[in-house]
C-alpha cells in the first residue's frame, strides 16, 4: 500500500534531478547563463549540487520499497 507513493516520489525526484543536470550541463557548455544575475560558476555549481541531491533522494526513495 505504501509502495505506490514511494515509487511516485522517487520517480519525480529522479526525473527532476536528471533533467536539471542535463539542462545545467547544456547551458554551461554553450556558455549561456544558468541563472540571471549570478556568476556562471556559482550558478552552475549550485544547480549541479541540487540536481545530484535530487537524484540521490530519488534513488533513496526507490531503494526503500
N, C-alpha and C positions, 0 to 999 in steps of 0.2 A: 504494500500500500504506500509506503513512504519512498519507494524507489522511483516513482514517477516524477515527483518534484526534484529529486536529486539529479535525475537524468536531464531534465529540462534546464535546471540551474547550471549544471556542468557544461551542457552544450552551449548555453548562452555565453557563459564566461569564456569558454574556449573559442567560440566563433568571434566574439568581440576582440579577444587578445590577438587572434591570428590576423584579423582584418586591420586592426590598429598597427600591428607590427609591419605588415605589408605596406600600408599607407605611409607610415613614417619612413620606411626604407626607400620607397619610391620618391617621396618628397625630398629626402636628403640627397639621394643620388642625382636628382635633377637640379640641386642647389636652390630649390624653392623653399619659402618659409614654412616651417611646421606649425608655428603659432605666430600670429601677427604681434609685433611689438616686443618680442622676446628674442634673445640671442639664439642663433641657429643651433649651436652646440648644446646649450642648456635645454631648449625645447625638445631636441631630438633625444637627449639623454632621459629626460623625464617621461616622454611619450614611450620610449623603449622600455623603461622600468615599469610603467603602468601596464604595457602590453604583456611583458613577461610575468608580472604579478597576476594578471588576469588569466593567462594560460596556466600558471601554476595552481591557481584556485580552481579553475575548471577541471584540471587533472585530478586534484584532490577530491573534488565532489564526485567525479566519475569513478574513482577507486573506492569510495565509501559505500558502494552498492551492496 
